[in-house]
Amino acid sequence: MNTTAPAGSLHIQGLVKEYRPGVPVLKSIDLKIDGTGLTSIIGPSGTGKSTLIRCINRLVDPTAGAIWLDVGGQRLDMAQLEGAALRHSRRHIGMVFQEYNLVERLTVMENLLTGRLGYLSAWKAWRRKFAPEDFERAYQLLDVVGLGSFANQRADALSGGQRQRVGIARALMQQPALLLADEPTSSLDPKTSVEIIQLLGDQGRERGIPVIVNIHDVELARRHSDRIVGMTGGHVVYDGPPAGLTDDHLQTIYGGQAWMQ
Ligand SMILES: Nc1ncnc2c1ncn2[C@@H]1O[C@H](COP(=O)(O)OP(=O)(O)OP(=O)(O)O)[C@@H](O)[C@H]1O
């Protein structure tokens, strides 16, 4: 069974987001993210990291600018799509959330299968009529995320780290061309955070798809990312390899010095 999908290539141009008219949170962001590898977005609280991630899959509507996702020879304009076209396009973008967003009273298997809902007709989705390959894919992914024996466990019986593994497996069920993760480690202990970031990076590399993670822990980002995007005040002020991220850059991104000692 083919478990991977074509890689997506993301091109963001002039992206602006205003929640209140005239008060931009994102101030003309330009970014190109393609190929494989883990890109971490760092920056102070309130600088627009989550807003950026959520504009890409249209959980948030951009105010201006373009978000092109090239996948399988097709160019999707994520900033403009609406209705069924938007729902179809979203299948290409897997999303992992800080608070996992699992259905607590459902089993791990049932949670994973919800990752396939976007591929079913409305009738089949309503009746939860999943294909045998969906079950096969779900079992494979549970092994991949280290939860092979948890298929029938209810989500509310899992630890935070286990929940996040389910969240990642559910996102991978979509066979995404691009994987986004909005602060996937903020609720986890340091050891589990490393495991989750490594899992995201490994899965991105194995599937040959870009992974974009919004993260607070600069050292974690530095150690496990292929690329760092540093944001401050709604602008990108650093975009490059972790090795190139200097103390001067960190001062520009976060301000001050005391926190670095
Ligand atoms: N739905 C919303 N309505 C109005 N303002 C919002 C909304 N979501 C976010 N904001 C505001 O937009 C700004 C950027 O928020 P965002 O969550 O994107 O930042 P962030 O860099 O991800 O912050 P954090 O690291 O604390 O999560 C903040 O000032 C926030 O209050």
The ligand as an SDF file (V2000), in Angstrom:
LIG
                    3D

 31 33  0  0  0  0  0  0  0  0999 V2000
   -9.0290   35.1160   16.7630 N   0  0  0  0  0  0  0  0  0  0  0  0
   -8.3880   36.2280   17.0890 C   0  0  0  0  0  0  0  0  0  0  0  0
   -9.0360   37.4090   17.1890 N   0  0  0  0  0  0  0  0  0  0  0  0
   -8.3880   38.5510   17.4910 C   0  0  0  0  0  0  0  0  0  0  0  0
   -7.0640   38.6240   17.7200 N   0  0  0  0  0  0  0  0  0  0  0  0
   -6.3580   37.4830   17.6340 C   0  0  0  0  0  0  0  0  0  0  0  0
   -6.9840   36.2350   17.3190 C   0  0  0  0  0  0  0  0  0  0  0  0
   -6.0200   35.2710   17.3050 N   0  0  0  0  0  0  0  0  0  0  0  0
   -4.8650   35.8930   17.6020 C   0  0  0  0  0  0  0  0  0  0  0  0
   -5.0640   37.2050   17.8030 N   0  0  0  0  0  0  0  0  0  0  0  0
   -4.0330   38.2020   18.1240 C   0  0  0  0  0  0  0  0  0  0  0  0
   -3.0480   38.1690   17.1070 O   0  0  0  0  0  0  0  0  0  0  0  0
   -1.7540   38.3170   17.6560 C   0  0  0  0  0  0  0  0  0  0  0  0
   -0.8840   37.1450   17.2200 C   0  0  0  0  0  0  0  0  0  0  0  0
   -1.3790   35.9660   17.8410 O   0  0  0  0  0  0  0  0  0  0  0  0
   -0.7530   34.5390   17.5350 P   0  0  0  0  0  0  0  0  0  0  0  0
   -1.4510   33.5680   18.3970 O   0  0  0  0  0  0  0  0  0  0  0  0
   -0.7280   34.3180   16.0820 O   0  0  0  0  0  0  0  0  0  0  0  0
    0.7320   34.7760   18.0400 O   0  0  0  0  0  0  0  0  0  0  0  0
    1.8340   33.6990   18.4260 P   0  0  0  0  0  0  0  0  0  0  0  0
    3.1360   34.2620   17.9590 O   0  0  0  0  0  0  0  0  0  0  0  0
    1.4610   32.3750   17.9160 O   0  0  0  0  0  0  0  0  0  0  0  0
    1.7410   33.7540   20.0110 O   0  0  0  0  0  0  0  0  0  0  0  0
    1.9780   32.5610   21.0710 P   0  0  0  0  0  0  0  0  0  0  0  0
    3.3860   32.1360   20.8840 O   0  0  0  0  0  0  0  0  0  0  0  0
    1.7570   33.2150   22.3900 O   0  0  0  0  0  0  0  0  0  0  0  0
    0.9790   31.5100   20.7590 O   0  0  0  0  0  0  0  0  0  0  0  0
   -1.9330   38.4450   19.1640 C   0  0  0  0  0  0  0  0  0  0  0  0
   -1.9150   39.8050   19.5080 O   0  0  0  0  0  0  0  0  0  0  0  0
   -3.2980   37.8500   19.4110 C   0  0  0  0  0  0  0  0  0  0  0  0
   -3.9090   38.4400   20.5230 O   0  0  0  0  0  0  0  0  0  0  0  0
  1  2  1  0
  2  3  1  0
  2  7  2  0
  3  4  2  0
  4  5  1  0
  5  6  2  0
  6  7  1  0
  6 10  1  0
  7  8  1  0
  8  9  2  0
  9 10  1  0
 10 11  1  0
 11 12  1  0
 11 30  1  0
 12 13  1  0
 13 14  1  0
 13 28  1  0
 14 15  1  0
 15 16  1  0
 16 17  2  0
 16 18  1  0
 16 19  1  0
 19 20  1  0
 20 21  2  0
 20 22  1  0
 20 23  1  0
 23 24  1  0
 24 25  2  0
 24 26  1  0
 24 27  1  0
 28 29  1  0
 28 30  1  0
 30 31  1  0
M  END
$$$$
